[in-house]
């Protein structure tokens, strides 16, 4: 039960009861997302059970459920679109009101969760035998990464700069590599995460204190990056992105600032250089299916990104590790460990 980043408690709750069209899933693994420790975002709904990157086993199926049975290994999306509103029909699933309000209960950092009918219908996916439960927790964040790169118009051969080498940045690096990127650059403020970025496949890892545009030009035929992906809400990273994108290039803002933060942007430079600025979050069901296949095929090696595996009783430690953003990348909670 989350109260704040420094107060995460183990509390007893009744096992969820399921109804028609629903599933009861035994959570085998649940990843702590960077958004879980955005305290300014989470605190207004506290106390609550967080956790949305889950994989587990179906232990009960409600009346009318035909696609899943007891014993199935699954990963489940917490937010799912309606597929019928104006936004969904125009491909903007992330702003669908249904997507913003759907969820499973009570949250992934628990032993069992109830999957509502709409999530069973379009947000529950069978895990192939080749994918472990731990790896299955990456289906949701990798789907978000896929959507972001697609919206940004990624194509093979592009030079990519990823600013922020936490778990989102590392997934972007691995995905860009899998999809045929040219040179890949990574920036961070910690040596540990720069080391992880090198292991994930970046060509050049650059400390944020360096002259990032100069380093890119010196190793990219005199050009800046075709696509800059910003995986941190720090103001300095936003400015670094604006300074590092090539003419005709795109900036993908994948992480938010806090609400009401003003960000100065030189529109003249963007206009003159024909740059595009893209925002992206969440991932629709099609991208989740693609993410699962990328993991199954070994094209995105998510297992290499797991740095900590903790039992439910140590979830508070997991939140501390993720919030400090030092010597950790992906922390997995295993409720039945």
Beta strands, then each sheet from edge to edge (+ up, - down):
strand 1: 2-4
strand 2: 7-8
strand 3: 23-31
strand 4: 53-61
strand 5: 73-76
strand 6: 112-115
strand 7: 124-126
strand 8: 160-163
strand 9: 184-188
strand 10: 204-207
strand 11: 225-230
strand 12: 245-253
strand 13: 276-279
strand 14: 306-311
strand 15: 330-334
sheet 1: 1+ 2-
sheet 2: 6+ 3- 4+ 5- 7+
sheet 3: 6+ 3- 15+ 14+
sheet 4: 10+ 9+ 8+ 11+ 12+ 13+
end
